[in-house]
Amino acid sequence: MSAIVTQEELVYQYNEGELSPTRGKKPKVPLVALYPKEGTFNLDHPYVVLPSASPEQRDAAADFLKYLQQPAQQRSFSRLGFRDHERNASDPLVASVRGRGTADLTYFDPPNPTVVKAILTGWDTLRKKANILVAVDTSGSMNAKIGDQSRFQVATAAAAKGFGLLNSEDQVALWSFSSETGQRPKSPYSEEVRLSAFDQKVLTDKISSLHVEGGTALYATVRAARRYMLDHYDESRINAVVVLTDGKNEYSKDTKLARLLQDVALDPQRPVKIFCIAFDEQSDFATLDRIAKASAGKAFDARDTAKIDDAFVKLISSF
């Protein structure tokens, strides 16, 4: 048995087939909601009137809140698996997730805002520091256009934002990879920034200046990156490789996926996890997912390029 922390209404929507690719097709094995006997939080959707609101806006907001709390609107929320504004669950919700009514649940009070602020402020200090090698695909396909920008410009802008989420005490290296090119005649990958104390400006400036050409030496780069991290392993830190690519392996000198999966398999004594971001619709997400899972890492699907920023947020939260 496995368990995940999620919202009650998502369990309901899954069981009712609302999250299925074929809408309305219920799963053969439904999920069951478990409620900790010690208590749980109520994840509500706050209705807030901003301090800057005018008297007229406040009156309109009050009217709208009354409208939302009326039975007809509450039934609409109920059909999506939400409890009502008094935390009461509908009979279909209880039946679908094998849930509990309000009287059977203990709710935790939300933390004081001061406590929440302290948690957020202290997160960088509390999170285990990391050794990270970021490998960025600079193959020719990254020149393809997404609106007015190239794939490379969109991807590297997202990466620059992602760097801002790192801990100031992390160690970060930056590689670029494609295939052997005029600028990189001996190897399909290059060290652009050596593994060193995190410097956001250095990384951002370097990544924006990279040259784009060649094919995609995915397997050779992943293997070499893992080996590099083992050579620079720090048992006091998280050791990880992050790969950003818009394609699939095109390198004729290294084509055996099965061998790569063996080479990057997690070593419990010296774990190096590989995280992959599949960028744009041409990227081979299925293969990236297998590579990541072999190392106990994770692949993030940004084939819809609008999701690239979100992918980096999820990636950094994995450390």
N, C-alpha and C positions, 0 to 999 in steps of 0.2 A: 504494500500500500504506500502511496505517496500523497503528500499534502502540500498545498500552496496557500499563501495568504492572499485573499482576493475579496472583492465586494460581493455581497449576497446576491444582488441583482444580476451579476454576471453569471453566477451559477444557474440562476433561473433562466436567463436568456440562452445559455448553452443547452440546458436540458430541453428547452422548448424549441430548439432549432433555429433561434434567431441569429446565432453566430455561425451557422453552417454555410458553406459555399452554396448549397442548395437550400435557400431560405425556407424554413418551416419543416425541414427534415430532421427529426429528432435523433440523437445519438443512440447507438445500440447499448452503450454503457453510460448511464447518466452519472453526473456528479452528485455527491452528497455533502451538504453543508455541516461542518462541525463547529460547535460554539464552545469556546473554552469555559470551563466551569468557574474559573477565576474571574471571568468578565471579558468584555470586548469593547472596542470603541465604536461609536456611532459615526460613520462617515457621512455627514450630511452635506447638503449643497446650500451654503449660507445665502441668505437674501440680505443684501447690504445696501443701504442708502449712503452715498458718499457725503462727507461733511460739507462739501462745496455745493450740494444741491440747494436749489432755491426753494422757497415755500411752496410754489406751484409744483415743482418736481417732487417734493416730499408728499404732497397730497396725491399726486398721480401714482407714486410708488406704493402708497398705502392702499389705494384702490386696487392696484394690480395684485398686491399680496392677498387681499381678500378674494380676488378672482381666482388666484391659484389654489386657495384653500377650499374652494367650493367643491361639492361632491363630484360634479362632472369632470373637473380637472384632476382631482385626486384619483378618480377611476382611471384616467388616462395614464397617470404615473404608475398606478397599480398594475396595469396591463404590461408594463415594461419590467416588472419585478421590483419596483420600489415600494418601501413602506410609506404610509401616509405621514403627514406633518406631525402626528402624535406618536410615531414609531410603531403603529399597528400594521401587522402583516395581513395580506389578503389570504383567503383560504387556498386559492391556486398556488400562491407563492409557497406556503407552508407545505402543501402536498408535493410540489415539484422538487423542492430541495430537501424535503424531510426536515423542515425548519422548525422554529420555535416562535411562539407568540411573545409579545412584550413582557407579559407577566413572568415568563420563564427565563428572561435574560437579565444579566447584570451589566450595566454600562459603566465604563470608566468616564469620569469627568475629563474634559480636554485639559491639557497642561496650560498653566498660566502663560500668557504671551512672553513674559520675561524668561521663563524656562525654555520655551521654544527658541527664542533668540539665542540663548546661551548654548543650546544644543547645536544650532546651525553655525554659530561662531566657533565652537570647539571642534567641529567635525574634522577640519584639516589636521588638527593636532591628534585626534583620536584615531583616525584612519592609519592603518599600517602604511609606511612609506613604500614606494615602488621603484623598481628598475624597469624601464620601459624602452623598447626599441620600436619606433614607428617607421614602417616601410611603406612608402607612397609610390603607387604605380605612375610612372611617367611615360608609358607607351604611347604610340602615335594616336591611338583611338581616343585618348584623353583630349585631343584637339576638337572632337566633335562638338557641335553647338547645342546648348540648351538655352533657348531664347537668344539673348544678346551676349551670353558668356559661353566659354568653352566648358566642357566637363571638368577640366583641370582647375579652372578658376573657381567653379562652384565647390568642388571637392576641397580644394586647399583653403578656401574661405571658411568652410565648415570646420576643417582641421584646426585652423587658427583659433576659432571660437572654442573648440574642444580643449586646446592647450590651456585656455584660461581657467578650466575647471580642475586642472592638476594642482597637486600640493606643492608649495614652494620648496619643500625638502625632497621631492622626488628627483630621481636621476633619469635623464631622458637622452636617447640617441635618435638620430634621424637618418634613414637610408632612402635613396631613390632606387627604383628598379624598372627595367624594361627588357632589353636584350643588349648584346654587344652592339655599340653604335660608334660613330666617329668620335664622339666625346667620351665614350666608355668602351674602348676597344678590347679590353682584356677580361672583363667580367660583366654580367648582366645587372649587377647591383653595385652601388657606391655608398660609402659612408659620407654623409653630408655634414653631420654634427656628431662628434664623438660622444660616448656615454659620459655625461657630466651633470653637474647641478643644473636643475631646471632653470632655463632662461627664456621666458616667453618671447621676448623681442628677437633674440638670435634665431629661435626656431621659426617664428613667423616670417622674418625677413628671408631666411634661407629657403623655406618651402615655396615662397612666392616667386623666387628667382630660378627655380628648377627648369631645365630644358626638357621638352616633350618630343620623343621620337622612338621608333623601334617597336618590337613585339612585347609580349608579356611573359617573362621568365618567372612564373608564379612559384612552381615547385622548388626550383633551385634557390630562389630567394628565401622562401619560408624555411628551408632546411638550413641554409647558412645563417639566417637570423637566429634560429634556435641555438645553433652551435655557438654563435657569438655570445648569446646570453648565458649559456653554460660556462663559457670561458670567463665571463664577468659576473658569475653568480654571487649573490649576497643573501645568505640565509636569514638575515634580519629583515629582508624586504620581500615584497611581492615581485616576482620576476616574470615579465610578460613580453610578448611580441604582438604588435598591432599592425595588421595589414589592410591597406585601403586600395581596392582595385576595381576597375570597371570592366574587367574581362575574364578570360579563362587562360589556362596555360597554353602558350604558343611556342614554347622553347623546345626545339628538337633534341637538345642534348640532355634533357631531363623530362621524361614523359611518363614515368611509372608512379601512378598515384598510390598503389598499394605499398610500394617501398617507402614513399614519403610518409604515409600514415604510420608505418612501423617506426620510422626515424623520429617522428615527433610525439610518439606515444608518451603519456605522462609518466615520469619517473617520480614515485612518491617521495623519494629521498631528496631529489633536487627538482621540484616541479617548475616547469616553464610553460605557462599557459599561453595559447595563441588565440587572439581575438581578431576576427575578420569583419570588415565592412564591405558588403557587396554593393557597389555604387553603379547606378544606371542599369537599364533593362538587359544589357548584353552580358552582365557579369554572371559567372557560374556559381550561383548561390548554393546549389546542392553540394558541390565539391568543397566550397569554402566551409560549409557547415560540417562536413565530414572531417576536414582538417582541424577545425576548432574543437570538435567533440573528442577527437583522438587525444588531444592534449588537456582535456577537461576545461577548455575555454568556451567561447561562444561566438556565433556568427550573427551579425546584425544586418537585416534586410533593408537596404536603402535603394532598391531598384527603382522605386518611385523617388526621384531625386529630391522631392519636397521633404522627404523624411530624413535627409542626411544630418541635419542639426540634431534631431531627436536621437538618431543612432549614436552620435558622439556622446550625448548626455547619458544614455543607457550604458555605453561602453565604460565611461569614466566611473560610473556608479558601481561597476563590477569589480573595481579594485578594492 
